[in-house]
């Protein structure tokens, strides 16, 4: 309907208020007044709808939709009405209706003459239609479905390179190690998955192709970062073409094959910059070049079909011409305007892709037709080297993946490409393939096209290129192997080849940890030919210990990563090489390989779980054995305490994971988590120590703060007298019902924090001695408060004062104090006077613990409470550990002349030697060493026979006895006992923190081999069969006999 004069004036005023003055409320009033003058005009309704949208009314989408719908009813051919209606429906979540409305607007715009305003609206309509369609798809398709599509796209049989690299990434991040291929592989894989996720959302609706943009941006970034991490299913060729069409159309780029004309692209781009600016030209150039790069790689390598290297090379050459010409033409234009594709690093990445396809074209066996390609390869490699000579990675914001992908690898690959040039040129022997070699001439007098010259030059460049690659990259080993083959063919000496072969032997296992199933390896480019041939060429070179150790280390890595089949192959290889050695190899290497093999067998026999680690297998094994133990009701096994502590820890862990920081900074969560965790600690602290890492330690500290604050406990119990007095006052004021939880959480929090600080629980396995001493002080405060509370409230029923004041709980806390003091002192090392106070404190607490356990017989417990885990956790283990603690005291005091006076049940003054003379000093040592042996034996036998502490304390007893002087008949029964139980112990404790400790493993191994050493010396008449002898450990860890 045509507007009358008044309606036209009101409409113009509304337009002015809306567009120029941004007064949307006044404009809304003007349009409303105009509608009264012309109630059938669609434009007025649509304009008023726009005002409602800008005013953000409460019922905005509904109002917007109704006004726009009125506009479409009044004038179905008005595109803006359909566009506004579609936007309103999209805001209401009506995705299908929105898509239909927007497609209607698009069809009207395509049929009408294309003014500049219509073209702008068309772009807006198409963008809104894509968004509405994708939103609708997202609502209809579960995220799992999209994830499945992504996984299918990137799936290949076998253990993928990027899967292996992903498992090693945390180690690289923790060490900030730059010289590893992990960074580029993981970065490229992330970019590939981003691209695939975008492409999976592509949908065709009639003539329209809709989806997410910038898929080719991340796809091309993946290729120039690490082409070997790129893989797509050939069935996706059509999807990629549709994605390219959609992105080219959206950004008005240069479609194929127009983009293959660099001169024309640059000229048209100049005109577009002049007329429309960089906002239009930048995305058009970017998407056109990136699609050309991806198309070149897919065509040249045959990922999506038959390889056509020459076509791929031509496309990459044209892409490079566009980039180099554009960088020159727009050298003064900022990167933010012209785009990152004209940056030197991006150009370097494209040149790197060109080199890789050129090298693929020049494979061995090629005919003379590749000579021009070889010259091309050499020219591109030299361009790359010239570029890199003037560039260096500077800037703290550069990631390791970027540095490796755009500096390290381009340099190494350019050097290797020039080496390939010389290697291939040697095949042709100059221009005349029949030309005889002049081996009689010195190298300096030979012509440049002489075969030997090319081979020597190739080997030199292969070695130089190998040094630039990360040592765990397949190309590092491949370049070394190619250097060996070139040197061998050129007639060099074995002395030159030998060190290179040794490097190949050492680094091949390291490389296989990531690249075993790479395309190069699967295709045989290195795994079955060059590397094996290079190693075979050095068959006369003896296998080095470092080479065997490399296979051993690889087996350990693969075991840790859960690659158990690969680990078995690697460890079997190490065992095979060890058995084939005629010359002696370090015994610790033999023992390490055998231990790793047994550990792997134990893991393979455990339950199947994705994140199973050695620590978890300990309680898994205990849980597996528990049903048999329950049937037999055997109390003398460590299974009971492990399983009971594990259950308590899991309950506490589940509650701790619920701790949250609120918006106001306050903590929220659930109570009783600290009670469960401390119950696990006093039952078997080794279970808690296996589980807690840095993140969980932080959560536990938050949980402590939350519970102490919620229950109004004491943040610190350092002054125990003050705490007791304040507790008494509160009891009189409010009663035990309010004081009991306050005391309980205060004591338990101190126990938990003390254990974390001194390394008894969590990832602080070796904290500084100062921090350990702080943790010990906190534990001693908790123990002192419990003892004072027992004394102060002796007559108060346990249900009132709380279970923390029971004898069993106090005994468990004292057990933690003893453990902390033992860890503080250690089992070996030089005598340090700093530990003397801790040693005396250790002995005092151990004597009190023994007296307490012996004074309270287990029969004093109620029959219903007399469970195996209670008996073991609060009678067996506390007594055994207290006896062994006294053994450790004497073992250390033997190194301190003048120390070791009596404490209550200790030796009398007449029994204690006075170390004033050398003879008395020796008497002092023997006195304490014999006491150490006695306590270690007494305590070791009291542990369950399948506990690691049973074995290790018996071993320490033997070492103490030998150091004091003994004979074989005295210690042989104990050694046989260790031999008979060590296998039983490793069935549960093989991967524990204590068993993995290198020093303890060394001591145990030395004890087990002691009889054979003694027998050898007897046979050599170096010792009398039954004579007294003294033996001790040297600094190198071997026995010395006196």
N, C-alpha and C positions, 0 to 999 in steps of 0.2 A: 504494500500500500504506500502510495506517495505521501510525503509529509507536507502538512500545510506550513505556512510561514512561521507561525508561533512554535510548532513542534520542531521545525528545523532550527530555529534560534535556540530553543532549549537543548536540543541535541548537541549543537556546536558548543554551547556553554559547558555542557557535561563533559564533552571530549576535552576541552581545554582544562577543566578542573581535574580530570582523570590523568591526562598525559603530562601536562606541564606543571600544574600546581600540586599534584598528588593528594588533592583533597577529596578522598573517595566518598566521604559521607555527603558532602555538598553535591558531588557528581551524581550520587545515588538519588538525591532529591530532584535534581534536574531531569534525570531520565524518567523518574516516576511521573513528574509533571508532564513530560513529553508523551508518555504512554497514555495519559488521560486525553491528550489531544489526538493521538493516533494509536488506538488500542490494538490495531491489527498489524503493526509494524514489527517484524521479527528482530531487526537490528537493535531496537530500543530495549527489548527484553534481554537480549544477549549482553548488551553493554551494562544493563543494570545488574545482571548476574556477575559480571566481572567486578563491579563495585562491591557486591556482597562478599565475593571471594577475598578481596583485599581488606575488607573490614573485619574479617575473621569472626563472623557471627557465630553464636553457639551452635546453631543448627545449620552451619554454613553449607556443608555438602548437599543437604536436602534442598535448601533455598536455591543454591546454585543450579542444581539439577532441574528443579521445577521451572525456573526462569529460562534455562537453556532449552528444556523440552518444549516450552511454549513457543520459543523461537523456531524450532524445527517444525512445529505444527503449522505455524503461520507461513513459513517459507522453507519447504523441504530442500530447496536448491542452494540455501545459504550455508557455505562450508564452515564459517566461524561458529554458527549455532551448533552444528554437529560436533565440532572440535570442543567447544565449551561443555557440551553435554557429556562427551566422552571423558573429559577431565573430571567432571563432577561424579560420574559413575565410578571412575577409578578411585576417587577419594572415599567413596562409600563401599569399596570392596566388591563392586559388581563388575568383575573382570571381563566376563564374556560380553556383557552389554557394552562396556566401555570399548572393548576391541572392535565391536561391530560399528559403534558410532564413529570411532576414529577412522576406520576403513572407509566409511561412507564419506567423511570429510575429505579423505585422500582421493577418492574416485572423482568427487566433484572438482577438486583442485586440478587434477590431471586433465580433465575435460575442458577446463576454462583456459583462456589465454594466460600465459605465464608472465605476470608482472613481478617486479622485485619483491613486493609485499607477499604475493602468493607463493613465491619460491621460499621465502622465509617461513611462512606458515606451513608449507608442505614439509619442511624439515622438522618443525616442531610437532606436527601431526604424526609423522612416521616415528619419531623418537617416543612420543607418548604411546603409540600403538604397540611398539616393541615392548615397552615397559609393562603395559597392561597384559600383554600376552604372556610375558615371562612371569609376572606376578601370579597370574592364573595357573600357569604350569607349576610354579613353586608350591602353591596351595594344594594342587592335586597330586603332586609327586612327593613322596617322602624323601628326606635327605639321604636315607640309606640307598634309595634307588640311584640317585645321582652319584653317590660314592661308588656304587657297584659299577656304574658305567665307566667311571674314571679308572677303577682298578682293572676292569677288563681291557681298557685301552692301553694300559701300561704293563700288562701282564706278559711275562715270558716264562717258559719252563726253566726251572732251576733256580738257584739262589742268585738273585740279580745283583749286579754291581752296585747299584744305588742302595739296595737293601743292606748289603755288607757295609757300605760307606756310612749309611745312616746309623748303624750300631756303633761305629767307631767315632762318630761325630762328638759325643759328649767328652771323650778322652781328648780330642783335638781342641775342643773349646776350653777344657780345664787347663791344658798346658799351653794354649795359645801357640801351638806348633804350626808354623807356616808351611814347612816343607813336607806336605802331605797332599795327596790327590783327593782326600776326603772333601775338602772345601768346595772345589769346583763341581764335583759329582753331585753333592747334595744341593748346591745352589741351582744347578741346571735341572735337577729332578723336580725341585719346587716349582720352577718356572714352567716345566712341561706339564705338571699337574694343573697349574693355574690355567694354562691354555686349553687343556682338555676339558676342564670344568666349564669354561666359557663355551667351547664348541658343542658340548652336550646339550646346551640350552637352545641350540639353533632350531628354528621351526619355520616351515613354509606354509603360508596361508594364501592360497591362490597365487597371484603373481608376486606377492610380497615374501621376502625372506627376512625373518626377524630373529634376533638373538643378542648376545652381549658383544660389545665392541672390544677392540684391543687384544683379541686372541693372538693375532699375528705379531703384536709387539712382544708378548712374553714368549711366543714360540721362537721368534728370531733371536731373542735374548738367550734362550736355552741353547740354540745352535752355536752361537758365537762364544758362549761360555764353555761348553763342553759337548761337542757333537756326539761323543761316544755314549752319553746319557740319553740321547734322543732315540725314541722308538715310537712308531705308530702302526696300528693294524692297517694292512693294505685295504681293508674294506672301507676305510674312512676317506678314501680319495674323493668321493663325491661330496662328503661333508666339508672337506677343506675347500673345494671349489665353491660351494655355496657360501661358506664363511667369507672367502675372498671377495665374491661378488657383492655380498652384503656390506662389507667394510669399504670396498672401493666406491660403491654407490653412495653410502652414507657420507663419506668424506670427499666425494667428487674427485677421486684419484685417477691415476692413469692405468687403465685395465691392460691385461695381456692381449695382444703383443705390443701395444703402443709403448709400454714402459721399457721395452727392449731397445728403444731408440734414445740413447742418452742425450744427444744434442737437442732433439725435439722436446724432450721432457724439461731440460734446463731452460730453453727459450720460453716455453709455455709457462713454466713456473715463474720466470721473471715477470711476465705479463700479469700473472695472477697476483703476485706480490704488489705490483704497481696499482692494480685496479681494486683488489679486495683485501690486501694486507696479509700479514703473516698468519692471522687467525684462520684464514682459509687455506693458505698455501702450506703451512707447516704440517697439519695432519694429512693433507693429500700427499705430500712428498713422502712422509714417514710411512704411511700404510702402503704406498706403491712400492717403495724400495724394499720394505720388509717382506712383502708378499713375494717379490722377485727373488729375494735371498732364500726364502723357504722353498719356493718352487725349484730353484737351482739345486739345492741340496737333495730334495726328494727325487729330482730327475737324474742328477749326476750319480747318486749312490744307489738308486733303485729301491729305496725304502718302500715306495708305493707301486712298484712295477718293475719293468725291465730297465736296468741301468743304462743311461745315456750320458757318459762322462763329458763328451764334447759339448753337448747342449748345456749341461750344468756349468761347465767352464765358461761358455759364452755368456750365460746369464749373470754369473758372478762378476765377470769382467765388466759387463754393462752396469751392474750395480755399483762397482768400484768407480767407474767413470763418472756416474752421476754424483757419487759422494765426493770424489776428489775435485770435480769441476765446481760443484756447489760450494765446497769449502773454500775454494779460491775466489769464486764470484762474490760470496757473501762473507768474506773473511772478517769484515768489520761489524757484522750483525751479531748481537748477543745470542748465546746458546738458548736462552729462554724464548727467543723469537724463532730462530731458524730450526731448532730442535737438536736432540742429542745425536741423531744419525750423522751429523757432520762433525762430531767430535773425533779426535784422533784415535781414541780407544775403540770406538765403534768401527771405524775404518780398519783398524788393526785386526779386529775380530773377523771382519769379512775377508780380509786378505788371508787370515789363518784358515778359513774354510776353503778358499781357492787353492791354497797349498795342499790341503789334504786330498782334494779331488784330483789335482794334478799328480800327486804321488800315487794315488790309486791307479791312475792311467798308466804309470810307468812301472808296473809290476815286473818282476823278473820273467824272462822268457819272451818279452815283447820284441817286435821286429824293429828294423831301422826306421820305420815310419814314425816312431816316437821321438826321434831326434829333435824335431822342432818343439815338441812338448817339453823335453828335457831343458832346452834352452829357456823356454818360458818359465819352467819351474825355478831355474836358477835366477832368472831376472826378478821374479816375484819374491823369492827368498832374500835377495839382496836389498830389494825395496823395503822389506820388513825389517831387516837388520839396520839399514840406514835410519829408518824411523825410530827404532828402539835405541839407537845410539844417542839420540838427543832427548830421550824420555826416561823418567824414573818415577816409581810410585811414591808420591809425596802427599801428605795429608792424613791426619789422624782418623778421618771419617771413612777411609778406604777399608773395605772388608777383606779378609783373607781370600775369599772366593774371587773378588774383583782383581786383587793383586795377582793371583795365580792365573786367572783366566785372560787377563789383558796385558800382563807383563812377563811372568815366568814362562808360561806355555808358549806364547808367540815367539819368544826368543829361542827357546829350546827347539821348537819345531822348525823354525827358519834355518837354524844351523844343521839340523838333521836333514832338511830338504836339500840343502846344498851337498850334504854327504851322499844322499841318494843320487844326485846328479852325477857325481864322480863314480859312484858304484856302477851305475848303469852305463856310463861312458866307457868304463873298462871292458864291458861286454863287446863293444864294437871295435876296440883297438884302433881308435882314430877313424878316418874316413875309409880306410881300406881294411875290411875284415880279415883279409888274408895276410896282412902285413906281419912279418915275423917280429917277435920281441927281441930287443937288444939287451938281454940280461947281462952281457959282458961289460956294458958301459956303466960308469958311476951314475947315481941317481941325478946328479946335477947336470949331466950331459945328455940326459934323455929328453925327447921332445915332450911337449905338454900333453899330447894325446897318447902318450905311451901308456900301456895297460897298468904297468907297475906304479907309475906316477899316480894314476887315478885311484888305484886301490889303496896306496899309502895315504893319499889325500882324503879318501873316503873314511878310512879308519881313524885318522886324526880328527875329522869333523864329527864322526859318530861318538867318539869318546868325549869331545867337547860338549856336544849336545846332551849326552847322557848326564853329565854333571849338572846341567841346568834343570833337568826334570826332578820332581820329588822322588826320593829313593823308593817309595812304595808304588810308583806308577809303572804300568806294564811297559811303557815306552823307555823307561830308564834301563830295564833289563834287556829289552829288544835292541836298543842302540849299542849296548855293550856286546851283545851277541853278534850283531852285524860288524862291529869293529873287529872282533876275533876272527870272523870268517874272512874279512877283507885282508887282515894281516896274514892269515894263514895262506891265502891264495897268492899273496905278494912275496912269499918266501921269507918271512921274518923268523926270528929265533924264538924258541920256547920261553926263554927268560922274559921276553917282552909280553907274551901272551898269558903266562901263568898268573900274574896278579889280576888281570882282567877276568879270567875264568873264576878265580876265587871270589871276586866281587859278585859275579853272576850267581855262584853257588850260595853266597850269603844272602843276597837280596831277593832271589826267586821266592823263597817262602814268604817274605814280607810282602811281596807284590801279590802273591796268590791269595792273601787274606782279603783282598778287595777285588782283584781282576780275574779271578780264576774262570768265571763264566762270561767274560766280556766277548764282544763280537770278534775281536782279534784272536782271542784264545780259542773260542769255539771253532772258528774258521781255520785254525791251524797256522795262523800267521806267525805265532811265536811258540805256542805250546808244543807243537809236534815237529817243528822244523828247525828254525834258526837257533833257538836257545839250546835245545837238546843237541843239535849238531855242534854248537860251540862248546858245550860241556864235554861231548864225546870226543872233540878234537883234543881235549886235554886229559885223556884217560890216564896218562902216565903221571899226572899231577896228583899227589895224595890229597885225600879228603881232609880238610882242616877241622879242628875242633870248633871253630867259629861257625863253620857250615852246619855241623851237626846241631850246634846250639841254636842256630836260626830255625831249623825244623822244630826243635823243642819249644822255642818261644812261640812259633806259629801255632803249635798244638795248644799251648796255654791260652793264646788269644782266642782261638776258635772255641775252646771249651767255655771260656768266659762269655762269648757271644752266643752260646747255645748251638753252635755248628758242630754237633757231636760226631757226625759221620766224617766230616772233613778233619776234625781233630784226631780221630782214630787213625786216619791215613797218615797224617803228619807225624804223630807219635810213633807209629809203626815204622815210618821211614827213619826216624831218629834211632830207634832201637836196632833196626837193620844195619845202619851205618856204624853204630857203636860195636855191634858184634863182629863186624868185618874188619875192625881195626887191629892191626898187628902190634902197633905201638900203644903203650898205656895212655888212656885218656883220663882226665880229671874225674875222680871217683864221685864227686858231688853231682857231676852231670849224669852219670849212670843212675844215681839215686833219684835225681830230679825227674828223669824220664820215666823211671819205674813208678815213682809216686804219682806223677801226672797220669800215667796209664791206669793205675788202680783207681785214682780219683774219677777219671772219666768213666770207668766201668761202674763205679758206684752211682754216678749221676744218671747213666743210661738205665740203670735198674730202678731209679726212683720214679715217682709219679710224673705224668706228663703235664707240664704247665709252661706257658710262654715265658714267664719271668722267674723261673726257678733258678736260684743261685745256690752256691755251696752252703751258705749259712742256713737257708731255708731247709735244705735237705736234712739237716741235723734233726730238727723237730719233725720233719716229714718221716724220717726213719723211725723216730721214737713213736710217732702215732701209728705207724705200720706195725711195730712190734707190740704195741700196747695190748691188743686183744689176746696175744699169746701169754703175755705177762699176767694179765688179769685172770686167765684160766688157771695158771700155775700158782697165782698168789705169791710170787717170789718177791720179797721186799728188797733183796740185795741187787738192785739194778737202778741205773740212773734214769730209766724211762719214766718212772713215777713223777719225779720232780720236774723233768723237762715238760711233760704234758700238762701238769697242773699249772706251772708257771706260764706256759703258752696260752692256756685258756684265760687266765687272769689278764695277761697282756692283751689278748684280742678284745676282751671286753673294755679294757681301758683305752685301747687304741680307737675302737669304734666311737667311744664318747669324745675322745680328744679331737677327732676329725670334724666334730660339729662346732668347734669354737669359731666364732666369727667376730670381726671388727665392725661395729655399727657405724652409721653415718656421723653420729655424735662422738665417735672415738671410743665408746664403751664396748667392752667385751660381752658377748652373749654365748651361752653354751649350756651344757648339762653338767651336773655335779657327779661326784663319786668316781670320776676318771682317775684322779690321783690315788684314791684308795686301791683301785684295781692294779694300777701300775706298781705301787709300792709293795703290794702283796706278791706280785710277780718277782720283784727284786729280792725280797727277803726269802723267797722260796728257792729261786735259782736265777741269780742275776745274769748269768751267761746268756739266757734266752733273751732278755731285754737288750743286752749288748749287741746281739746279732742283728736285731731289727732296727734300732733307732739310727736314723741318718740326720743330716744337718737340718732338713726341712721339718722333720718330726720333732727334733730338739726344740726348734723355735715354737712349734705348736704346743709342746708340753709346757714351755715357759709361760706362754699365754694362758694355758689352762690353769697353771699354778696361780697366776695373778688373778684370774677370774674367780677361782674357788676361795682363795684367801680373802678376796674382797667381798664375795657374796656371803661367806660365813663369818666375816668380821674376825678373822684370825690374826695372829701376830706375824707381820711381814718378816721379822727377824727374831730368832730365839737365842741370839748370841749371849745375852744376859739371862741365863736360866733362872737365877734367883728372882729377878724382877718378874719374869713370866709366871713363876709359881705364885708369888705374892699377888699379882694382878688376877690370876685365876681364882685364888682363894676369895678375893674381894667380890669377884663376879658371881662365884658360887653362892656366897651369902646373899647377894642382891637378887639374882635371877634363878639360881638353882643349876643342877647338873644338866638339865635338858638343853640349856643354851650354851653352857661352857664346854660340854663334851665335844660337839662338832668343831668348836673353835680350837681346842687343844689338838684334836685329831688332825685337822687340816694343816695346822702349823707344823706339827712334827713330821707328818708325811711329806709336806712340801720341802722341808729342809732336807729330808732323806733323798728325795728325788733330785733336787738341785745339787746337793753334795755329790751324788753319784755321777751326774753329768759333768761336773767340774773336774772330778778326779779321774774320769775316764772309765768308770765302772759300767756306764750305760751310755751308748750312743757312739757317735762318729769321732769322739775325741779319744781315740785309742792311745795316742802318745802326746797328751798335752804337756806343756812346760811344767817343770817340777814345781814352780811357784804356784801355778794354777792347781796342781794336784794337792799341794799343801793347804790351799784354801778350801778345796773340797773335803779334805780329811777333817779340817777344823769344823766345818759345818756338820759333818756326820757325827763327830765327837760331841758337838753341842746337843744334837738330837738324842744321842745315847745318854748324856748327862741329865737332860731334862726328864727322860723316861725314868731313870733311876731315882731322881729326886721326887718325881711324882709318885712312884711306887712307895717310897718311904713316907711321903706326906699324906697319902690317901690309902694307906695299907688296909684300913677297915672298911673302905667304901666298896660296895659290890661292883663287880666288873661291868654289869649292865649299866651302871651309872657313870663310872669314870671312863669307860671305853676299853676296847680290846687292845689298844696300843700299850696299855700298862700290864698286859699279861707277860709272864716269863717267856713264853715262846716268841712273842714279837720282839721283846728286848734282846733275846738271843739272836734273832735274825738280823737286827740292826748291828749288834756287835760283830756278827759275821761279816757284814759289809765294811765295818771299820777295819777289821783284820785284813780283808781283801785289799782295801785301799792302801793300807800300810805296806803290805807285801809288794803291791805293784810299784809303790814309791821306791822301795829298796831294790827291787829287781832280783835276778838270780845270778848275774855275772857282771863283770866289769872291774875297774880299779877301785880300791878302797877309797871312799870319799867320806871324810869326817862329817860332812853335812847330813848324812843319813843316820848318824849315831842316835840322836834323840828319837827319831822314828823307830829305830831298832829296839830301843829300850821300851818304848811305848807299845810296840808290837808284842814283845814278850810279856809285858804286864797284862795286856788285854787277852792274850792267848791263855795265860795261866788262869785268869778269872773265868774264861769261857770253859776250860776243862773242868774247873771246880764246879761251875754251875751245872754243866751237863751231868757230871757224875753224882751231884747231890740230888738231882731230880730224875728218878727212874721213869722210864716210859710207862710203867704200870700205873703211875700216878694220874695218867690221862683217863678220861671217861672212855669206856669201851667203844662208844659210837664215834669218838674223835681219834681213835687209834688207827688211822689210815696209813698206808705205805708212804704216801707223799709227806704226811706230817712227821712220821718217824724219821724218814730220810732227811727232810728239809730242816728239822729242828732238833734232831739228836745225832744221827749218823754223820752228816756233813759238818755241822759245827764242831763236833769233837775231832774229826779227822783233820779239818782245816786248821784248828787251833794247835794240834800236835805238829803238823807240818810247818806252821808259822814259827814254832819254837825251833824247829830244825833249820829254818832259814836264818833265824837269829844267830844260832851258833855258827852256821856256815860263814856268815859275814863277820862276826866278832873274831873269828880265827885270824882275820887279816888286820886286827887292831890290837897290838900288844898293849897290855895294861887295862883293857876293857873286859867286861863280862863278869862283873861282881855278882854276888848272889841276890836274888829277889825272891823272897818267901821260899818257894819250893826249889830254888836254884841250888847250885853246889855250895858247900860250906867254905869258909875262908881257907881252911886247911886243905881242901880239895883243889882250890884254884891255884894254878902255878903263878909264880911271880916272874914275868918276862923281863928280868933285868939283864940276863946273859943270853948269848945265842942259844945255849942248851935249853935255858928256861923258855926262850921264845919258841923253840921247836916244840917244847912240852905244852906250851900254851896253845899252839896250833893243833897239835894232836888231840888235846883234851876237848877242844870245841868241835873239831871235825868228827870225832867219835860220837859226841853228843848229837851233832847234826845228823849223822847217819842213823843213830838210834831213833830220833824223833821222826825222821823221814820214813823209816821202815814202819814204825808204829802207826803213824798217820796214814801212810800209803795203803797198808793192809786193811784199814778201817773203811776206806772208800769202797763203793761197789766195784766189782772186778771189771765191769764194762765202762767205767768212767775214765776219762783221759788223765785225771789227777792221780788215779791209782798207779798208772804206768809211769808217769813222769816223776812222781815223788819217790818211787822205788829206784828209778834211774839216778835221781839226785842223791839218794842214800848210798848207792854203789860208788858214785864218784867221790862222795865225802869219805867213805870207808877206804877207798883206794888211796886217796890223798893222805890219809892218816897212816896207812900201812896195813896190809892185810895179806891173806893168801887165797889162792883160787878156791879151795873147798869151802871157805866162808861165804863167798859171794856167788858161787855157781848156782845154788838153788834159787837165789833171787833173780838171777839173769834168766834162768829157765822159766820162772814164774812170769817174767815180763814177756818172754817169747810166746808163752801159751795164752796170754791175754791181750797182746797188742792187736791181733787180728779182730778179736771180739770188740775191743775198744774202737777201732777204726770203722767198724760197721755202723757206728752212730756218730762218732766225734771227728771223723776224718777232716771235715771242712771247718772246724771250730777255730776261733781266733787263737786259742792257746796251741792247738795242734799245728796250725800253720806257721807258728812262730819259728823262725829259722834256727835260732839258738837252741830251742828245746828239741827240735828235730835232730839237730847235730848231736846233742848230748845222748839222745836215745839211740841213734845209729852207732855212736862210739861205744856205748854200753853193750849193745848186742854183738858187736864184733870183738869185744875184749877177750873172750875165751880163745878165739882163733889166734889173736895176737900173742897171747901168753903161750899158747901151744907152740907157735912158731919159734918163739925165743927159747923155749925149753929144748926143742929139737936142735936148735943151733948151739945149745950148751951155753947160752947167754944168761940163764937163770937156773937155780936149783929147783927141782919140782915142788918141794914143800917149803921152801925158804920164805921168810918174810920179804915182802917187796912193797915198794911205794911207787905209785904212778900218779901223774897229774897231767892236765891238759896244757899243751903249748899254746902260744899265741896264734899259730896257724891251725889250731883245732885238732891236733893229733896227740896220741898218748906218748908220754915220756916215762920211762921206767928207771927206778933207782934201786 
